[in-house]
Amino acid sequence: MLKKAKILIVDDDPLNRLVLEKTLASDHEIFLVESGEKALTFVKSTEVDLIILDIVMPGIDGYDVLIQLKENPSTQTIPVIFISANTSHDDEAKGFELGAMDYIAKPFSTAIVRARVRNQLLIKQKNDLLEMLASIDGLTEIPNRRYLDENLSREWRRSRRAGTPLSVLLMDIDHFKRYNDCYGHRAGDDCLKRVAHALVTACERGSDFVARYGGEEFAAVLPNINQQEALVFANKLRSAVNALKIPHKASLNAEHITISIGIATTEFGQVYAEHTLLEEADLGLYEAKDTGRDRIVARVIAASGKSESLL
Ligand SMILES: Nc1nc2c(ncn2[C@@H]2O[C@H](COP(=O)(O)OP(=O)(O)OP(=O)(O)O)[C@@H](O)[C@H]2O)c(=O)[nH]1
């Protein structure tokens, strides 16, 4: 069974919109707009699963709408079915070349529209599942580095556009090599799973998330969180791991498993390279390790572009 999908129908002809809506509304959630401009505005604020797009419309035509959807990382994977009275092979080929998933000729059969929409939604559902599996770390079952990189990129662009703060945390289990050496690799794996679970459970806002960054390192992306708030959150994560009280008799800084955390925050919408936040968080983490472990070092990327540490 397919879940109710969100389908955007873009057509300047009111009758076509009405017929398409009637054809699909019993199985799906339908949104209707009458121009390419409105379609592009709509997808900025609402996530849709499929777009049925007319080609010949006043203003931006269907081809240009598709080109603009493909240029935007947040809309480029939405499947598009063209529906058009332009039925020459050249028109159809152009639609596919631009990235349309299917092409329906007008006048259309409602049964064929239903079947083709169903096919595209099934393909999308499978693609989404593959995408999700490719974003999950096999051992800890939390988001992996690929997921983190994609999300950080998106949040970084948003923060730059809106001038809002963005914080990144890099966390590393202290003396984990000693843990593996002392208790064995399998116990090390269990420890990673428990730490990952504790970190993920501590995230309460839907927009915050923790990923396994690699090995015994984790990372969190915190949109709209300034340095003070990031420090509070990092302390919560550090406490959550401490509270597990996983014995670590080979540790040189505690009797149980602890983590060190580096924080990087941009608060004033400064323009800097996308990777800077991770690099700064890494410097903070390095400092936290160097100054005793089981601690947090926060760095702010100041308006001058220089960064400062705050222990
Ligand atoms: N069990 C297990 N160990 C892992 C995994 N990934 C990385 N490690 C181990 O994590 C250890 C990391 O060691 P180091 O980078 O020297 O860091 P550390 O011992 O934690 O020391 P500090 O970071 O300085 O506190 C290595 O021994 C890796 O083999 C994993 O998936 N499972």
PDBQT file of the ligand as one rigid body, heavy atoms in Angstrom, charges set to zero:
ROOT
HETATM    1  N1  LIG A 401      35.439  -1.560  18.422  1.00  0.00    +0.000 N 
HETATM    2  C1  LIG A 401      35.582  -0.626  17.489  1.00  0.00    +0.000 A 
HETATM    3  N2  LIG A 401      36.657   0.191  17.523  1.00  0.00    +0.000 NA
HETATM    4  C2  LIG A 401      36.773   1.152  16.601  1.00  0.00    +0.000 A 
HETATM    5  C3  LIG A 401      35.827   1.324  15.597  1.00  0.00    +0.000 A 
HETATM    6  N3  LIG A 401      36.213   2.380  14.824  1.00  0.00    +0.000 NA
HETATM    7  C4  LIG A 401      37.378   2.829  15.338  1.00  0.00    +0.000 A 
HETATM    8  N4  LIG A 401      37.715   2.099  16.425  1.00  0.00    +0.000 N 
HETATM    9  C5  LIG A 401      38.909   2.215  17.275  1.00  0.00    +0.000 C 
HETATM   10  O1  LIG A 401      38.936   3.466  17.919  1.00  0.00    +0.000 OA
HETATM   11  C6  LIG A 401      40.308   3.682  18.345  1.00  0.00    +0.000 C 
HETATM   12  C7  LIG A 401      40.628   5.148  18.238  1.00  0.00    +0.000 C 
HETATM   13  O2  LIG A 401      41.906   5.324  18.774  1.00  0.00    +0.000 OA
HETATM   14  P1  LIG A 401      42.663   6.706  18.777  1.00  0.00    +0.000 P 
HETATM   15  O3  LIG A 401      42.337   7.482  17.528  1.00  0.00    +0.000 OA
HETATM   16  O4  LIG A 401      44.105   6.419  19.075  1.00  0.00    +0.000 OA
HETATM   17  O5  LIG A 401      42.001   7.535  19.927  1.00  0.00    +0.000 OA
HETATM   18  P2  LIG A 401      41.754   7.196  21.460  1.00  0.00    +0.000 P 
HETATM   19  O6  LIG A 401      42.410   5.928  21.899  1.00  0.00    +0.000 OA
HETATM   20  O7  LIG A 401      40.284   7.269  21.686  1.00  0.00    +0.000 OA
HETATM   21  O8  LIG A 401      42.500   8.373  22.196  1.00  0.00    +0.000 OA
HETATM   22  P3  LIG A 401      42.011   9.866  22.385  1.00  0.00    +0.000 P 
HETATM   23  O9  LIG A 401      41.063  10.177  21.259  1.00  0.00    +0.000 OA
HETATM   24  O10 LIG A 401      43.252  10.678  22.310  1.00  0.00    +0.000 OA
HETATM   25  O11 LIG A 401      41.358   9.955  23.712  1.00  0.00    +0.000 OA
HETATM   26  C8  LIG A 401      41.187   2.790  17.474  1.00  0.00    +0.000 C 
HETATM   27  O12 LIG A 401      41.743   1.789  18.253  1.00  0.00    +0.000 OA
HETATM   28  C9  LIG A 401      40.189   2.187  16.468  1.00  0.00    +0.000 C 
HETATM   29  O13 LIG A 401      40.525   0.846  16.134  1.00  0.00    +0.000 OA
HETATM   30  C10 LIG A 401      34.701   0.435  15.550  1.00  0.00    +0.000 A 
HETATM   31  O14 LIG A 401      33.834   0.505  14.687  1.00  0.00    +0.000 OA
HETATM   32  N5  LIG A 401      34.634  -0.512  16.522  1.00  0.00    +0.000 N 
ENDROOT
TORSDOF 0
